Amino acid sequence: MAEVIITFKVMPEDIEVDLNKLEKEVKEFLNKHGEVGKTEREKIAFGLEAVVMIFVMDESKGSTDFIEDNIRNIDGVQSVEVTDVRRAIG
């Protein structure tokens, strides 16, 4: 099976959420199911920033529903969205 590259956009509940802590917790969870390649911050509005993570996992693990549900349950997370999915070549 091939690997897929998934981009997650994680929105915090508000601007008071510690994004470093949030990012660390999401990254620890994701690394149990694949590998986080890159993390960025995306400015949204009024001081609010989203955490964007590019994640690689084995295609045989199926959909991202399980991962999204678990990220949503992390303290401080308002929502999580898959913004891109690509099949790794090579």
N, C-alpha and C positions, 0 to 999 in steps of 0.2 A: 504494500500500500504506500501511497504517497503521503506527504505532509501538507497541511494547509496552514496558511498564514492568515490570522484573524486579527482585525483591529477592533478593540473595545474602547468605547468612550464612556467613562464612568463619571457621573454627575454627583457632586456632594450635595447634602441637604441644604447647606447655606454657606456663606463666606466664613463662618466661624469654625468650620471643620478643618482640622489639621491635615492638610493634603499630604504631608510627608508620611504621617502615620497611616492614612488611608491608602496611599500608594504602596507602602510596605506590606500591609495586610493583604491587599489584592494580589500583589506580586507573589507573596508566599503561597497563597492559594493556587494561583495559576501555575507556579513552578511544580506543583504536585501532579499536574496533568499535561505538562509540556514544558516549554521554555519561553520566558519573556525575552524578547529581543531588544526592544526599545520602548522607552517611556517618555512622554512629552506632556506639557501642560498647554491647554488651549483656553485662551481668554474668551469668556462668554459675554458678560455684561455686568456692570455695576460691581466690579471686583470679584465676581464669581469666575472660577476656573474649573475646567474639566480635566481629568487625568486620562490621557490617551495611551493605551498600551498595545504594542504589536506583539502578538503571541503566536508561537508555532506549536502545533500538535499533530499527532498521527491521525490521518484521515479515518482510520478504522474505528476511532472513538465515537464517531457519529456526529450528531448535532451539538450545538453549543447551549442548548436549553438548560442542561444541568449546571453548566458553568455560570451562565447568566443568573440563574436562580440563587446560586450560592453567593455570588458577588452582591446581589441585591440585599442579602441578609447580613452583610458586614455593616457594623455601626458607622453611621455618617454617610452612607450611600443612599442617594435619592433614586437614581436609576442607572441602568447600564444598557448600552446599545451596541450592537454589532454594526460597524460602519463599513466594513470591507472584509471579504473573504476571497482568498486566492489560493490556487493550488501551486505548491512549490515545484519548480522544475529543476532537475539536475541531481 
